[in-house]
Amino acid sequence: MTALLDERGAQRQRSARLKLTALGIGYLLLNIPVVIFMVMASVSMILIVVGIGILLLPLFLPVFRALADQHRRMAELTLGGSIEPPYRPTTGMQTARRLSTWVTDPATWRDLLWGLASCTVGLILTSLAIAPLLAVGWYLVFPLVFALTPDGLFDVNYGLFEIDTFRESFYEWGWAVVCGLIWWYASPYVTRWRAQLDRALLSPSRAQLERRVAQVAESRAETIDHSAAELRRIERDLHDGAQARLVALGMNLGMAEEMLRRDPESAADLLEEARNATTSALGDLRSVVRGIHPPVLADRGLDGAVRALALDMPMPIDVTVTLDGRAPAPVESAAYFAVAEMLANIGKHANASAATVDIRHANGLMRLTVTDDGRGGADVDGGSGLAGVRRRLAAFDGTMEVVSPAGGPTTVTMELPCVLSSPRTSPS
């Protein structure tokens, strides 16, 4: 049993070292584009003075950030855990504002610092991790190279002795053993040091983490307040609607019971009123339920629910939904009510003749874009329902960007992080 455990432990060690070696090779290959883009970054910074560098930033920065993201994934594979991208969101922003956000984002400058470190210290560490393995390969094939090349080309003089014959060339295999031991015992540590360098420079800074904690705390407080307000609304709707009708129903049934023997016709009228009250109470209860979680959303999913909303609008709404599955129920509900609020605002305030709704999912984000050709001027901080939508989305780490110049058009872009499951829709 002990021998079996030892064998399994040795196998795990071999697998771990091979994995770290593969990651080291990946680091070495990824260093090539990093060097190229660091040169491009230097040129862009110089050309910004004459205005040309601004034109290169939209091409350079997204690719450079993609390289940084790839190094984050490599560091996650090497060290375990996860490294969140620290960038400010720029989804839905116009080009000028996006460029301004990129330039003023501290994470952009930390990326440049990381690129400089990756091209110097990182390259040295990666080379040290891979060099022993390359040396093993070289020393193993040395006798073959010695035999196939002209005499004297690969003679080796070590001072005390000289390798100048084919038989002596096999002595180089001793160095293969030494380099193999160095690779086995030292390279994993060097590869981890390389990953730790990436994690230190590519992770969110302490200030960013503190801001994130503050945002989460604020979002949590707003969510609690919103939930309390929803509970009060539901209680009010039940008290003023279904409860009042049920009380009237009970009174009518009691009166009908008393009049049943002495005045059957009046009792029949009261029973008819009671039946109507029952229908009205059921309608009120359905309205309350729709405010909590619309049945059409549960039955048809976000696609069918949003299309049902669009059919109730007084103007044509073009709906495009590209989803490969269903989002978690809370996220799906938040997305539905966000679109519902946007369409309600269009109907009440925008004076629009047409609107579009586009919903799609990519890279772990559900993006909802609502556009109308109305008069514009929408303001999130203007006391409208937009602020409530932003609070609802913030509870799920979602974001909302509103572009609404005076005269229109208005474009609202909302993003919700989520993972889609397999489709679960019921036939209508």
N, C-alpha and C positions, 0 to 999 in steps of 0.2 A: 504493500500500500504506500509506504514511504517512497519507494522507488518510482511509483506511478506519479505521485505528487511532484517529485523532483523533476521528472520528465516533462510534466505539464508546465511547471514553472520555467524550465529552460525553453520550452517552446514559446511561451508567452514573451520571454525576454528576446528571443530571436525575432518574433513578429513585431515587437515594439521597436527594436533597432532598425529593422527593415523599413518600418513605417516612417521613423524619424529620418532615415537616409533618403527615402522618397520625398519627404517634405523639404529636406535640405536641397535636393536637386530642384524641386519646385521653386524654392527661394532664389536659387542661383539663376534660373531662367527668368523669373519675374523681375530680377534686378536689371535686366537689359532694358525693358521698356521704362522702368523707373529712371534710369540714367538718361534715356532719350527725352523723357518728359521734363526732367529737371533742367535740361538744356533749354527746352522750349519755354519753361517757366522763366528762366533767367532772361531769355530774349524778350518774352512778353513784358516783363517788368521794365526792361530798358525801353521798349518801344511805347510803353504807356505814356512816357513823357511827351512823345510827339503824337499821341492819340491812336496810333495803329495797334498798340497792344490791346486796347479795349476790344477790338474786333477778334483777337485771338482767344480771349478768355472764354467765350461760349463754346469754343471747340476744345480748349485745353482742359478746363477745370472738370467737366463731367467725366472725361476719360481718366484724369488723374485721380479723381475720387473713386472711380471704379477700381483702379489699381489698389488704392488704399483699402477699399472694401475687401478685395481679394486677399490682401495681407491680413486683414482682420480674421477672415475665415481660416487662413493658414495658422494664425496664432491660436485660434480656438481649437483646431485639430491637434496642435502641438501641446498646448497647456490645459485644454479642457475649459469649460465655462463658456461664456458668451461675451462679446464686446459690441456694445451698441454704437451705431454711428452717431457722432456728436453734432451733426450739421443742423443748421436752422432750416425749417421747412420753406420751400420756395414754390410749391405746387400752385398753379393758377396765377402766378405773378406775371406781370408784363415784363418784357425783356430788360428794360432799364432798371426796374426795381429788383429783378432777380440778380442782375450784375452787381448792383449796390449791396444786396444781401450777401452775395458771395465774397465780395471784397472786404466787407466789414465783419464777416463771421470769423471769430477767433479760431475756429476749427480749420479754416482754410490756411491760415498761417502756420498752425501746428502741422498740417499736412506737408507744407513746404519744409518745415524743420525736420519732419520725419523723412522726407525725400532726401534731404542732405545727409542725415544720419544713415539712411539706407544705402546711399551710394558710397559711404566711407566705412564707418564702423560695421554696418550690416553686411557689406560686401566682404569685408575681411573675415567676419565670423562665419559667413556662409562658405567662403573658400576654405577656411580651416576645418569646417565640418566635412566637406567633400574631398579635400585633397588627400587624406590618408587612403580613402577607398580607390581614388584614381591611381595613387602610387602603388597600391597592391596590384592593380591590373597591369601597370607598366612593368613592375618587377617580375610578374609571372610570365609575361610574353617576352622578356628581355632576351632569353636564350634564342628564341626564334628570330628576333630582330637582329641579334648578333650574327646568327648564321647566314641570314639573307643579305646582309650589307657588306660592303667592301672591308677588307682587313684593316684594322686600326681605327675605323670610324667610331666605334663604340667601346674602345678600350677604356678601362677605368683604373685610375691610379689612386690607391688609398694610402700611399706613402710606405707603409710596412709591406704591402704586397700589391701586385697589379693584376687585373683581370684582362688577359689578352688572348685566351683560347676559348674555344666553344665549351669545353668541359668546365673551365673555371667560371664561365658565365652563369652557371647554375647556382653559384654562391650568392648571387643577387636575390635568390629566393629567401634568404635569411632576412633581407630588408622587407620582403613581402610579409613575412610573419610579424615583424616589428610594427609595420604600418597597419596590418590587420588588427593587432592588439590595440593600437592607438585608436583606430576607427571604432572598435568594439566598446572600449571603455570611455573614450573622451568625446567622440563626436556627438552622442546624444546630449551631453551637457552643453556643448557649443550651439547645437541647434535650438535648444531651449533658451539659451541666452539670446539668440537671434529673435525668437518669438517674444521673449520678455521685452526686448527693445521696442518691437512693434506695439505690444500691448501698452507700454508706458506712454508712447507718443500718440497712439491712435484711439485710445479710450477717452471718454468724456472727462474733462477736467473736474477738479473738485467744485469749482464755481458752477459749472454746468450741472453737476449732480445736485448741488444745493438748490439751484433754480428749479430743477426737475422735481425735487422733493416738495418744494413750495407749491409748484403747480399741481402736484398730486393732492396735497393737502387742501388747496383751494378748490380743486375739482371735487374732492370728496365732500367738502362742506356744501358746495353748490348742489351736488347730487342729493345729499340728505335734505336740503331745503326744498329741492324740487319734488322729492318723494313725499315729503310732508305736505306740500301744496297739492300734489295729486291725490293724496288720501283725503284731504279736506274737500277737494272738488268732488270726489266720488261720494263722500258722506253727504255733501250738500245735494248732489243730484239724486241720491237715494231718498234723502229726507223730503226734498221738495217734489219729487216725481213719484217713483214707485211706492214709497211708503204712504204718501198722502192718498194715492189711488187705492192702495190696499185697505187703508182705514175706512175710506168711503165704501169700499166693497163689503167690508165687515158690517158696517152700519146698514147698508141696503139689504144684506142677507138677514140681519136680525129683524128689520122691519118687515121683510117679506115673510119671515117665519111667523110673526105675530098676526099678520093680515091674511095668512093663507086660508084659514077656515071661514072667516067672516067676510072677506072681500077678495076672492080669488083673482079677479081682473087686475086690481091694484097690485096684488102680490106678483102677478106675472109681469107687470110693467117694471116693478122693482128688480125682479130677476133679470130682465132684459138689460136694465141699467148696470146691474152687477156684471153681466157678461161683457158689456162694453168696457166697463172699468178694468176687467181682467185683461182684455186685449190691449188697452192703453198701458196698463202696468207692465205687461210683457214687452211692449215697445220701448218703454222707458228703461227697462232692464237691459234690453239689447243695445240701446244707445250707450249705457254705462259700460257694458262689456266691450263695445267697439272702441271706446276711449281707452280701455286698458290694453287690449290686444285684438285687433280686428280679425274676425273669423276668416275673411278673404285672404289675409296674410298667412294664416295657418294652413288654409286649404290650397291656395294657388302659389304661395311664395311671393317674393318681392316683385317679380316680374308681373304676375297677374294683379297683385294689389295696386301697384303703381298705375297700370293700365286702367284699372277700375277708377282710380282717382282722376285720370286724364279724361275719361268719358264724362265725368260730372262737371268739367270746366266749360265755361261759356265760349272759349276760343279753342281752335285746334291745337292739340299738344302732340308733338312727335316724340314717341317713346322708343328708346333703343336700350335693350338690356342684354349684356353679354356676360353671363355668369355660368360657370361650369358646375355649380352645385349650390347648396344652401348655406348661408352664414349662420352662426349661432343665433338662437332665437332673440336674445337681448340686443345683439348688434343689428339683426334684421329689423326688429321693431324700431330701434333708434333711426335706422336709415329710412324706414317707411314714414315715420312721423316727421323727419326732417324734410323729405320731399313734399309731404302733405302741407307743411307750413310754408314752404317755398311757393307751391302752387296757390295756396290761399292768399299769400301776399301779392302774387301776380294778379289774381282776380280782384283784390280789393284796392290796390294802390298803383299798379304799374300802368294801367290803361294800355295794355298790350293787345296786339291783334293775333299773335302766335307765340308759341314757346316750345322748347325742346327739353327733354330729359334724357340724359345719357348715363347709364350705370354699367360699370365694367370692373373687373377684378384682375390685378396683375401685381406680382412681386409682394404678395401678402397684404395688399391694400385694396379695399373697395372704394372706388372713386365715383362720386355722384356729381354730375354737372347739370345744373338747371340754368337755362338761358331764355331770356324773353326780349322782345323788341320794343319794350315799353319806354317810359319817359326817363328811367334811370334815377339816380340820386339816392339809392338805397344806402342806409348807414347802419352798421351793426350796433353802434353805440347810441342810436337815435331813439331808443325806447321801443323799437319794434320787436316782432317775434324772432328776429334774427339772433338777438342775444340769447334767447332761450334755447334756440337750436344749437348755438355754439356751446352752451353749458351742457346740453344733453350729449353732444358729441365728445366733449372733453372728458366725460365720465368713462369713455372707452378709448382714451388717448387719441381721439379724432381731432381733425382740424377743419377749419372753414375759411375760405378766402372769397371775398366779395369784390368784384370789379364792376362798378356802376357809375360811370361818368354821367353828368347831366345831359339829358337827351337820349340816354341809352346807347347801346343795349346793356342789359345787366346779366352778368355771369356769376353764378355762385358755385364754387367748387368745394366739395366736402370729401374728406378722406377718413376712412375707418380701418384700422388694422384688424385683420381677421383671416381665418383660414376656412375655406369652403369645404363642406362635406359633400357626399354624394347627393344628388337631387332626391328630394322627398316631397313630391307634390301630388295632391289628390286630384282626380279628374273633377271638373266642375259639372 
